[in-house]
């Protein structure tokens, strides 16, 4: 080892000891492959049993409106979940109410009874412009789905043009295990029954009388089991988007569910579900860990398994969405789901999914679920021997941060595409995404935004509690020493001298449950009102498109070009040219420059 090399190694080691990491990142310019990044990429799925809890007070609408104010489009809402296939519609109920829940052991819902008036009770409670999906009871196939057919008509009568799609059931690949279908339940049977129920709805007077452009379509699939994780499969079956769209019911030709044009015309999207961790059984309970959730490479393994399903949906002519998801299934796990680490995971998840072709991601909500981004205001409630109140958890701030990522500058209409970055920006502790405009217009993509997430673990001593979360899971394991920083040296196509704004998603630590902000701005946990103003921060582009920004361990940053009217400099990120990386060592700033394979210390 030469003296120069030894010095460089020593400097790098000293930087690590002092908590300073560096990453050099080159942003692609030519031959950029992106997937659409739509304004409503981030949505919510609400259990039918909990809809009224969210709509009976103004907080939820206020929060969702805050997203719409940034993006120009409120988040999409899917009303569905386990209780969708336990929902039965009646003209009236003995109680005189619009809904009643029949509960069994451990207060689980056995049956959810509603009247047509129930849909109207919450029809106008979401912000104007909200796209709604409603899950029909697909379980109850007696009487030729008379219950679901009646639901469809009543839901549309209440929601009108707000209703964009129906789902037929929830996680229908679990129907054998639940005793709702026989051992022959599979793709072929599903296609037959899908066509039966959708055929009845499409042939209904109300559907035919609705103008064609306003007719609700159908979100097909709604499968729960991840393709590559066998121990999360509740039953042996052939359900996948690939099989659904390529198997023919008579095995004589390919085409599957869309071999008939009338079926293809009514399918608006396909859906699958994912929960990377679970409290549902003992084996998976023992595998729950926050550091595994907040790990980009683990997330990559989880989400990349859906790439073949995305391709199958693309071939079938409709997008694939992650129709229901969250950190930990069976209502979440406090200490994991309600932490800032989960918030960073949420941002990473949405953008990674979008970059792979998952058009939208719907995070599940329950008024008393430990993974909910926010819980309704109102009376206190008992959960696991503790008294909790409504509030806002860190992963709500994920949504507000993503809203900043997808939002176009005021006065401009832009369509964005997103790509996941490689190299140093694709590791267990760092992920990155580039957002381009112009891809949809078939022009040369122009780099508009960059997102970087430091997914490293830093357990602090502040913000450990939140009155809407379980105190028994407040952090007790803390990181030693000063919180590390990371300097990003980024080679971009932006012009020297241009201003780049910096938006930060920050929390006191991976383990924090409160004190989370987006550039200093927060939300009142009781009212949903915005508190404070966002801190203005910017950096200037250096020579050859170089941008340098520093971020803390466990933090996300959004870099956005301010001078939106100026053109690209058409720079090529340096390869054999110099790449400058800074290392801070005990207050002395050194520069390591690589030129044509030679290492020089300056």
C-alpha positions as CSV (number, residue, x, y, z in Angstrom):
1,X,0.0,0.0,0.0
2,X,1.5,3.4,-1.0
3,X,1.7,6.3,1.4
4,X,-1.0,8.2,-0.6
5,X,-3.4,5.2,-0.5
6,X,-2.7,4.7,3.2
7,X,-3.5,8.4,3.8
8,X,-6.8,8.2,1.9
9,X,-7.8,5.0,3.7
10,X,-7.0,6.7,7.0
11,X,-9.0,9.8,6.1
12,X,-12.0,7.7,5.2
13,X,-11.7,5.7,8.4
14,X,-11.4,8.9,10.4
15,X,-14.5,10.3,8.7
16,X,-16.5,7.2,9.6
17,X,-15.4,7.4,13.2
18,X,-16.4,11.0,13.4
19,X,-19.8,10.2,11.9
20,X,-19.3,11.7,8.4
21,X,-20.0,9.6,5.4
22,X,-19.7,10.6,1.7
23,X,-21.5,9.3,-1.3
24,X,-20.8,10.2,-5.0
25,X,-23.9,9.8,-7.2
26,X,-24.2,10.2,-11.0
27,X,-27.7,11.0,-12.3
28,X,-28.5,9.4,-15.7
29,X,-29.2,11.8,-18.6
30,X,-29.4,9.8,-21.8
31,X,-31.5,6.7,-22.3
32,X,-33.4,7.4,-19.1
33,X,-36.2,4.8,-18.5
34,X,-38.9,6.0,-16.2
35,X,-42.3,4.9,-15.0
36,X,-45.2,7.4,-14.5
37,X,-45.2,9.3,-11.2
38,X,-48.9,10.4,-10.9
39,X,-50.1,13.1,-8.6
40,X,-52.2,10.7,-6.5
41,X,-49.6,8.0,-6.3
42,X,-50.1,7.8,-2.5
43,X,-53.6,6.7,-1.4
44,X,-55.4,5.2,1.6
45,X,-57.5,2.1,2.1
46,X,-60.1,2.3,4.9
47,X,-61.8,-0.7,6.5
48,X,-65.6,-0.3,5.9
49,X,-66.2,-0.7,9.7
50,X,-64.0,2.4,10.3
51,X,-65.2,4.7,7.6
52,X,-67.6,6.6,9.9
53,X,-64.8,7.1,12.5
54,X,-62.8,9.0,9.9
55,X,-65.6,11.0,8.3
56,X,-67.6,12.0,11.4
57,X,-65.0,14.7,12.3
58,X,-63.2,17.2,10.1
59,X,-59.6,16.2,10.8
60,X,-59.3,13.5,8.1
61,X,-60.8,15.8,5.4
62,X,-58.5,18.6,6.5
63,X,-55.4,16.4,6.3
64,X,-56.4,15.0,2.9
65,X,-57.2,18.5,1.7
66,X,-53.7,19.6,2.7
67,X,-52.3,17.0,0.3
68,X,-54.6,18.1,-2.5
69,X,-53.5,21.7,-2.0
70,X,-50.0,20.7,-2.7
71,X,-50.5,18.2,-5.6
72,X,-53.7,19.5,-7.1
73,X,-55.3,16.1,-6.6
74,X,-56.6,14.7,-3.3
75,X,-55.4,11.2,-2.4
76,X,-57.5,8.3,-3.8
77,X,-59.5,6.4,-1.2
78,X,-60.4,2.7,-1.3
79,X,-63.1,1.6,1.1
80,X,-62.3,-2.1,1.5
81,X,-60.6,-4.7,3.6
82,X,-61.6,-7.7,5.6
83,X,-65.0,-6.4,6.5
84,X,-65.9,-5.8,2.8
85,X,-66.7,-9.5,2.5
86,X,-68.7,-9.4,5.7
87,X,-70.9,-6.4,4.6
88,X,-74.6,-7.0,4.0
89,X,-77.1,-4.4,2.8
90,X,-80.6,-4.1,4.2
91,X,-83.3,-1.6,3.6
92,X,-83.6,-0.9,7.3
93,X,-81.9,-2.2,10.5
94,X,-83.7,-3.1,13.8
95,X,-81.6,-0.5,15.6
96,X,-82.8,2.3,13.3
97,X,-79.2,3.2,12.5
98,X,-77.5,3.2,9.1
99,X,-75.0,0.5,10.2
100,X,-74.5,-2.1,12.9
101,X,-71.6,-4.4,13.5
102,X,-72.0,-7.9,14.9
103,X,-68.9,-8.8,16.8
104,X,-67.5,-12.2,17.9
105,X,-64.6,-13.3,20.0
106,X,-61.9,-10.7,20.8
107,X,-64.3,-8.0,19.4
108,X,-63.6,-9.1,15.8
109,X,-66.4,-8.2,13.3
110,X,-68.4,-11.2,12.2
111,X,-70.9,-9.2,10.1
112,X,-71.3,-5.6,9.1
113,X,-74.8,-4.6,8.3
114,X,-75.6,-1.4,6.4
115,X,-78.5,0.4,4.8
116,X,-78.3,2.4,1.5
117,X,-78.3,5.5,3.7
118,X,-74.9,4.5,5.1
119,X,-73.1,5.3,1.8
120,X,-74.7,8.7,1.6
121,X,-73.6,9.5,5.2
122,X,-70.0,9.7,4.2
123,X,-70.3,10.4,0.5
124,X,-69.5,14.1,0.8
125,X,-67.0,13.9,3.6
126,X,-63.9,13.5,1.4
127,X,-62.3,16.5,-0.3
128,X,-63.7,17.5,-3.7
129,X,-62.0,15.6,-6.5
130,X,-61.3,12.5,-4.4
131,X,-61.4,9.3,-6.5
132,X,-63.2,6.5,-4.6
133,X,-63.0,2.7,-4.9
134,X,-65.6,0.5,-3.2
135,X,-65.2,-3.2,-2.4
136,X,-68.3,-5.3,-2.9
137,X,-69.1,-8.4,-0.9
138,X,-67.8,-11.2,-3.2
139,X,-68.0,-13.8,-0.5
140,X,-71.8,-14.0,-0.5
141,X,-72.4,-15.7,-3.8
142,X,-75.7,-17.2,-2.8
143,X,-78.7,-15.9,-4.8
144,X,-76.4,-14.9,-7.6
145,X,-74.7,-12.2,-5.7
146,X,-77.9,-10.3,-5.0
147,X,-76.3,-8.6,-2.1
148,X,-73.3,-7.3,-4.1
149,X,-75.6,-6.2,-7.0
150,X,-77.7,-4.2,-4.6
151,X,-74.6,-2.7,-3.0
152,X,-73.3,-1.6,-6.3
153,X,-76.5,0.3,-7.2
154,X,-76.7,1.9,-3.8
155,X,-73.1,3.0,-3.7
156,X,-73.3,4.6,-7.1
157,X,-76.5,6.4,-6.2
158,X,-74.7,7.9,-3.2
159,X,-71.3,8.6,-4.7
160,X,-72.1,9.3,-8.3
161,X,-69.1,10.5,-10.3
162,X,-66.8,10.2,-7.3
163,X,-67.0,6.4,-7.6
164,X,-64.3,5.4,-10.0
165,X,-64.1,1.6,-9.5
166,X,-65.6,-1.4,-7.8
167,X,-63.6,-4.2,-6.3
168,X,-65.0,-7.7,-6.1
169,X,-64.1,-8.9,-2.7
170,X,-60.9,-8.6,-0.6
171,X,-57.9,-10.9,-0.8
172,X,-59.9,-13.5,-2.7
173,X,-56.9,-15.9,-2.7
174,X,-57.6,-16.5,1.0
175,X,-61.2,-17.7,0.4
176,X,-60.4,-21.4,0.7
177,X,-58.6,-20.9,4.0
178,X,-61.6,-18.9,5.3
179,X,-64.0,-21.6,4.2
180,X,-65.7,-19.3,1.7
181,X,-64.8,-21.4,-1.4
182,X,-64.0,-25.0,-2.1
183,X,-60.7,-26.7,-2.9
184,X,-61.3,-26.0,-6.6
185,X,-61.1,-22.3,-6.1
186,X,-58.6,-20.8,-8.5
187,X,-58.1,-18.5,-11.4
188,X,-60.5,-20.2,-13.7
189,X,-63.3,-20.2,-11.2
190,X,-62.6,-16.6,-10.3
191,X,-62.8,-15.5,-13.9
192,X,-66.2,-17.2,-14.3
193,X,-67.5,-15.6,-11.1
194,X,-66.0,-12.2,-12.0
195,X,-67.8,-12.3,-15.3
196,X,-71.0,-13.3,-13.6
197,X,-71.1,-10.5,-11.1
198,X,-69.7,-7.7,-13.4
199,X,-72.1,-8.8,-16.1
200,X,-75.0,-8.3,-13.8
201,X,-73.8,-4.9,-12.8
202,X,-73.0,-3.7,-16.3
203,X,-76.4,-4.9,-17.5
204,X,-78.2,-3.0,-14.7
205,X,-80.4,-0.1,-15.7
206,X,-78.5,2.4,-13.6
207,X,-75.2,1.4,-15.2
208,X,-76.5,1.6,-18.7
209,X,-78.2,5.0,-18.0
210,X,-74.9,6.4,-16.7
211,X,-72.9,8.3,-19.4
212,X,-70.2,6.0,-20.6
213,X,-67.3,8.2,-19.4
214,X,-68.8,8.3,-15.9
215,X,-69.4,4.6,-15.5
216,X,-67.3,3.0,-12.7
217,X,-64.9,0.4,-13.8
218,X,-63.5,-2.6,-11.9
219,X,-60.3,-3.2,-10.1
220,X,-59.5,-6.9,-10.7
221,X,-57.4,-9.3,-8.8
222,X,-57.1,-8.1,-5.3
223,X,-54.7,-10.9,-4.3
224,X,-52.9,-10.9,-1.0
225,X,-50.1,-13.5,-1.2
226,X,-46.7,-12.1,-2.3
227,X,-45.4,-14.2,-5.2
228,X,-42.0,-15.2,-3.6
229,X,-42.8,-15.6,0.1
230,X,-44.3,-19.0,0.6
231,X,-44.8,-18.8,4.4
232,X,-47.2,-15.8,3.8
233,X,-49.4,-17.9,1.6
234,X,-52.6,-19.0,3.4
235,X,-53.5,-21.6,0.8
236,X,-52.2,-23.4,-2.2
237,X,-53.7,-21.8,-5.3
238,X,-52.7,-20.3,-8.7
239,X,-53.7,-16.7,-8.1
240,X,-51.3,-14.2,-9.7
241,X,-51.8,-11.4,-12.2
242,X,-49.7,-13.4,-14.7
243,X,-52.1,-16.4,-14.5
244,X,-55.1,-14.2,-14.4
245,X,-54.3,-12.4,-17.6
246,X,-52.8,-15.3,-19.6
247,X,-54.8,-18.4,-18.6
248,X,-57.9,-19.1,-20.7
249,X,-60.8,-20.7,-18.9
250,X,-61.0,-23.5,-21.4
251,X,-57.2,-23.9,-21.9
252,X,-57.5,-23.7,-25.6
253,X,-55.9,-20.2,-26.1
254,X,-54.3,-17.5,-24.0
255,X,-56.0,-14.3,-22.9
256,X,-57.4,-15.0,-19.4
257,X,-59.7,-12.4,-18.0
258,X,-59.2,-10.0,-20.8
259,X,-59.6,-12.4,-23.7
260,X,-63.0,-10.8,-24.2
261,X,-63.0,-7.2,-25.2
262,X,-66.0,-6.4,-22.9
263,X,-64.0,-7.6,-19.9
264,X,-60.9,-5.6,-20.9
265,X,-63.1,-2.5,-21.4
266,X,-64.4,-2.6,-17.8
267,X,-61.1,-3.3,-16.0
268,X,-59.5,-0.1,-14.8
269,X,-56.6,-1.6,-12.9
270,X,-55.3,-4.7,-11.2
271,X,-54.5,-4.9,-7.5
272,X,-52.3,-6.9,-5.2
273,X,-51.6,-6.5,-1.4
274,X,-48.4,-6.6,0.6
275,X,-47.5,-6.6,4.3
276,X,-43.7,-7.2,4.7
277,X,-44.1,-8.1,8.4
278,X,-46.9,-9.6,10.4
279,X,-48.4,-10.1,13.9
280,X,-50.9,-12.6,12.6
281,X,-49.0,-15.7,13.7
282,X,-46.2,-16.6,16.1
283,X,-43.5,-17.4,13.5
284,X,-43.8,-14.0,11.8
285,X,-44.3,-12.2,15.1
286,X,-40.8,-13.2,16.2
287,X,-39.3,-11.9,12.9
288,X,-40.7,-8.3,13.3
289,X,-37.9,-5.7,13.5
290,X,-37.8,-2.0,12.8
291,X,-34.2,-2.2,11.4
292,X,-35.4,-4.7,8.8
293,X,-38.4,-2.5,7.8
294,X,-36.2,0.6,7.5
295,X,-33.7,-1.1,5.1
296,X,-33.7,-0.2,1.5
297,X,-32.4,-3.6,0.2
298,X,-35.0,-5.5,2.2
299,X,-37.7,-3.2,0.7
300,X,-36.2,-3.8,-2.8
301,X,-36.5,-7.6,-2.3
302,X,-40.1,-7.2,-1.2
303,X,-41.2,-4.9,-4.0
304,X,-39.2,-6.2,-6.9
305,X,-41.1,-9.5,-6.7
306,X,-44.0,-7.7,-8.3
307,X,-42.1,-6.8,-11.5
308,X,-43.6,-9.8,-13.4
309,X,-47.0,-8.9,-12.1
310,X,-46.6,-5.3,-13.4
311,X,-45.5,-6.6,-16.8
312,X,-48.5,-8.9,-17.0
313,X,-50.9,-6.0,-16.1
314,X,-49.2,-3.8,-18.7
315,X,-49.7,-6.5,-21.3
316,X,-53.4,-6.7,-20.3
317,X,-53.8,-3.0,-20.8
318,X,-54.3,-1.7,-17.2
319,X,-51.9,-0.6,-14.5
320,X,-51.1,-2.7,-11.4
321,X,-51.6,-0.9,-8.0
322,X,-50.6,-1.9,-4.5
323,X,-54.3,-1.9,-3.4
324,X,-53.7,-2.4,0.3
325,X,-50.5,-2.4,2.3
326,X,-48.8,-1.3,5.4
327,X,-45.8,-2.1,7.6
328,X,-47.2,-5.0,9.7
329,X,-50.3,-7.0,8.9
330,X,-53.1,-7.6,11.5
331,X,-53.4,-3.9,12.4
332,X,-49.7,-3.1,12.8
333,X,-47.1,-3.1,15.6
334,X,-46.5,-0.1,17.8
335,X,-42.8,0.6,18.1
336,X,-42.4,-0.4,14.4
337,X,-45.3,0.9,12.5
338,X,-45.7,4.2,14.3
339,X,-42.0,5.3,14.2
340,X,-40.0,7.7,12.0
341,X,-38.2,4.6,10.6
342,X,-41.6,3.5,9.2
343,X,-42.1,7.0,7.8
344,X,-38.8,6.8,5.8
345,X,-39.8,3.3,4.7
346,X,-43.1,4.7,3.5
347,X,-41.5,7.3,1.2
348,X,-39.0,4.7,-0.1
349,X,-41.9,2.2,-0.7
350,X,-44.1,4.6,-2.7
351,X,-41.3,5.8,-4.9
352,X,-39.7,2.4,-5.4
353,X,-43.1,1.0,-6.3
354,X,-43.8,3.8,-8.8
355,X,-40.3,3.3,-10.4
356,X,-41.2,-0.4,-10.9
357,X,-44.6,0.4,-12.4
358,X,-46.9,0.2,-9.4
359,X,-49.0,3.2,-10.3
360,X,-50.5,3.8,-6.9
361,X,-50.0,2.5,-3.3
362,X,-52.8,2.5,-0.8
363,X,-51.9,2.4,2.9
364,X,-54.5,0.7,5.1
365,X,-56.2,2.7,7.9
366,X,-58.2,1.7,10.9
367,X,-59.3,4.1,13.6
368,X,-57.6,2.0,16.2
369,X,-54.9,0.3,14.1
370,X,-51.3,0.7,15.2
371,X,-50.1,1.3,11.6
372,X,-52.5,4.1,10.8
373,X,-50.9,7.3,9.6
374,X,-53.5,9.3,11.6
375,X,-56.4,8.3,13.8
376,X,-59.6,10.3,14.2
377,X,-60.2,12.9,16.8
378,X,-62.9,12.3,19.3
379,X,-63.2,10.2,22.5
380,X,-60.3,8.3,24.0
381,X,-60.3,4.5,23.5
382,X,-58.7,1.5,25.2
383,X,-56.1,-0.6,23.4
384,X,-54.0,-3.3,24.9
385,X,-54.6,-2.0,28.5
386,X,-53.7,1.6,27.6
387,X,-55.9,4.7,26.9
388,X,-55.1,6.3,23.6
389,X,-56.4,9.3,21.8
390,X,-56.7,10.4,18.2
391,X,-53.5,11.7,16.7
392,X,-51.0,11.9,13.9
393,X,-48.1,9.5,13.5
394,X,-44.8,10.0,11.7
395,X,-45.9,8.2,8.5
396,X,-48.4,11.0,7.9
397,X,-45.4,13.2,7.2
398,X,-44.3,10.7,4.6
399,X,-47.4,11.5,2.7
400,X,-46.9,15.2,2.9
401,X,-43.2,14.8,1.8
402,X,-44.3,12.6,-1.2
403,X,-46.8,15.3,-2.1
404,X,-43.9,17.7,-2.5
405,X,-42.2,15.2,-4.7
406,X,-45.1,14.7,-7.1
407,X,-46.3,18.4,-7.2
408,X,-45.7,20.5,-10.2
409,X,-44.6,24.1,-9.8
410,X,-47.6,26.4,-9.5
411,X,-49.1,27.4,-12.8
412,X,-47.4,24.6,-14.7
413,X,-48.9,21.3,-15.9
414,X,-46.3,18.6,-15.8
415,X,-46.3,14.9,-16.1
416,X,-43.5,13.3,-14.2
417,X,-41.6,10.0,-14.6
418,X,-39.5,8.4,-11.9
419,X,-36.5,6.1,-11.9
420,X,-34.7,4.5,-9.0
421,X,-31.0,5.3,-8.9
422,X,-28.2,2.8,-8.7
423,X,-24.6,2.9,-7.4
424,X,-24.2,4.5,-4.0
425,X,-27.9,5.5,-3.9
426,X,-29.0,1.8,-3.8
427,X,-27.7,0.3,-0.6
428,X,-29.2,-0.9,2.6
429,X,-28.8,2.6,4.2
430,X,-29.2,5.0,1.2
431,X,-31.8,5.1,-1.6
432,X,-32.3,7.6,-4.3
433,X,-34.8,8.6,-7.0
434,X,-34.7,10.9,-10.0
435,X,-37.8,12.6,-11.2
436,X,-38.0,13.7,-14.8
437,X,-40.5,15.8,-16.8
438,X,-41.3,15.4,-20.5
439,X,-41.3,11.6,-20.6
440,X,-45.0,11.4,-21.2
441,X,-44.8,13.9,-24.0
442,X,-42.2,11.8,-25.7
443,X,-39.6,14.5,-25.5
444,X,-36.1,14.1,-24.0
445,X,-36.7,13.7,-20.3
446,X,-35.5,16.7,-18.2
447,X,-34.3,16.2,-14.7
448,X,-36.5,18.2,-12.3
449,X,-36.1,16.6,-8.9
450,X,-34.0,14.3,-6.8
451,X,-35.0,12.4,-3.7
452,X,-32.5,10.7,-1.3
453,X,-33.3,8.8,1.9
454,X,-30.7,7.9,4.5
455,X,-32.2,4.7,5.9
456,X,-29.5,4.2,8.5
457,X,-30.6,3.5,12.1
458,X,-30.2,6.3,14.6
459,X,-32.2,5.9,17.8
460,X,-32.4,9.2,19.6
461,X,-33.7,10.2,23.1
462,X,-36.3,12.7,21.9
463,X,-39.8,12.4,20.5
464,X,-40.3,8.9,21.9
465,X,-43.9,9.2,23.0
466,X,-47.2,10.1,21.2
467,X,-50.6,10.0,23.0
468,X,-52.0,8.1,20.0
469,X,-49.5,5.3,20.3
470,X,-48.8,2.7,23.0
471,X,-46.4,3.9,25.6
472,X,-45.2,0.3,26.3
473,X,-43.4,0.5,22.9
474,X,-41.6,3.8,23.5
475,X,-37.9,3.6,22.6
476,X,-35.5,2.2,25.2
477,X,-32.5,1.4,23.0
478,X,-30.4,4.4,22.0
479,X,-27.5,5.1,19.7
480,X,-24.2,6.3,21.1
481,X,-22.3,9.4,20.2
482,X,-23.2,12.2,17.9
483,X,-25.7,11.7,15.1
484,X,-23.8,11.0,11.9
485,X,-24.1,13.1,8.7
486,X,-23.7,12.1,5.1
487,X,-22.5,14.4,2.3
488,X,-23.9,13.7,-1.1
489,X,-21.8,14.8,-4.1
490,X,-24.2,14.6,-7.1
491,X,-23.3,15.0,-10.8
492,X,-26.4,16.3,-12.5
493,X,-27.4,17.9,-15.8
494,X,-28.4,21.2,-14.1
495,X,-26.6,24.4,-15.1
496,X,-24.0,26.0,-12.9
497,X,-25.4,28.9,-10.8
498,X,-29.0,27.6,-10.8
499,X,-30.8,27.4,-7.5
500,X,-32.0,24.1,-6.1
501,X,-34.5,24.0,-3.2
502,X,-34.0,21.5,-0.4
503,X,-37.0,20.0,1.5
504,X,-36.2,17.8,4.4
505,X,-38.3,15.1,6.2
506,X,-36.8,15.1,9.7
507,X,-37.4,13.3,13.0
508,X,-35.4,13.0,16.2
509,X,-34.5,9.4,15.3
510,X,-35.5,6.2,13.8
511,X,-37.3,5.3,17.0
512,X,-39.2,8.6,17.3
513,X,-43.0,8.7,17.4
514,X,-43.4,12.5,17.4
515,X,-41.6,15.8,16.7
516,X,-41.5,14.9,12.9
517,X,-41.4,17.8,10.5
518,X,-41.2,18.6,6.8
519,X,-38.7,21.5,6.6
520,X,-39.8,22.7,10.0
521,X,-43.6,22.5,9.3
522,X,-45.9,20.2,11.3
523,X,-49.6,19.3,11.8
524,X,-51.6,19.7,14.9
525,X,-52.4,16.1,16.1
526,X,-55.9,17.0,17.3
527,X,-57.2,19.4,14.6
528,X,-55.1,18.5,11.6
529,X,-54.2,22.2,11.1
530,X,-50.8,23.1,9.7
531,X,-48.4,24.5,12.4
532,X,-45.5,26.8,11.5
533,X,-44.0,27.6,8.1
534,X,-41.6,25.6,6.0
535,X,-38.0,26.7,6.3
536,X,-36.6,28.0,3.0
537,X,-33.3,26.2,2.1
538,X,-31.5,26.1,-1.2
539,X,-28.1,25.3,-2.7
540,X,-26.5,26.5,-5.9
541,X,-25.4,24.2,-8.7
542,X,-21.6,24.1,-9.1
543,X,-19.4,23.6,-12.1
544,X,-20.3,20.7,-14.4
545,X,-23.7,20.3,-12.7
546,X,-22.2,19.4,-9.3
547,X,-24.6,19.6,-6.4
548,X,-23.6,19.0,-2.8
549,X,-25.9,18.5,0.1
550,X,-25.5,17.2,3.6
551,X,-28.1,15.1,5.4
552,X,-28.4,13.5,8.8
553,X,-28.6,9.8,9.5
554,X,-32.2,8.8,9.2
555,X,-33.5,11.7,7.0
556,X,-35.0,12.3,3.6
557,X,-34.2,15.2,1.3
558,X,-36.0,16.5,-1.9
559,X,-33.9,18.5,-4.3
560,X,-35.9,20.5,-6.8
561,X,-34.7,22.8,-9.6
562,X,-36.1,26.3,-9.1
563,X,-35.4,27.8,-12.5
564,X,-38.1,25.7,-14.2
565,X,-38.1,27.8,-17.4
566,X,-34.4,27.4,-18.2
567,X,-33.3,24.5,-20.3
568,X,-31.0,21.6,-19.5
569,X,-27.3,22.2,-19.9
570,X,-27.1,18.8,-21.6
571,X,-24.1,17.8,-19.4
572,X,-22.8,14.3,-19.3
573,X,-21.9,13.2,-15.8
574,X,-18.2,12.8,-15.6
575,X,-16.7,9.4,-16.1
576,X,-13.0,9.8,-16.7
577,X,-13.3,13.4,-15.7
578,X,-12.8,14.5,-12.1
579,X,-15.2,13.5,-9.4
580,X,-14.7,15.5,-6.2
581,X,-15.7,14.0,-2.9
582,X,-15.4,15.8,0.4
583,X,-14.4,14.2,3.7
584,X,-14.6,16.1,6.9
585,X,-11.9,15.0,9.4
586,X,-11.6,16.7,12.7
587,X,-12.4,20.1,11.2
588,X,-10.0,19.8,8.3
589,X,-11.6,19.6,4.8
590,X,-9.7,17.3,2.4
591,X,-10.6,16.5,-1.2
592,X,-10.1,13.2,-2.9
593,X,-10.1,13.6,-6.7
594,X,-10.1,10.7,-9.1
595,X,-8.8,11.5,-12.6
596,X,-8.6,8.8,-15.2
597,X,-8.1,6.2,-12.5
598,X,-5.5,8.2,-10.6
599,X,-6.1,9.2,-7.0
600,X,-4.9,12.6,-5.9
601,X,-5.2,14.2,-2.5
602,X,-5.7,18.0,-2.5
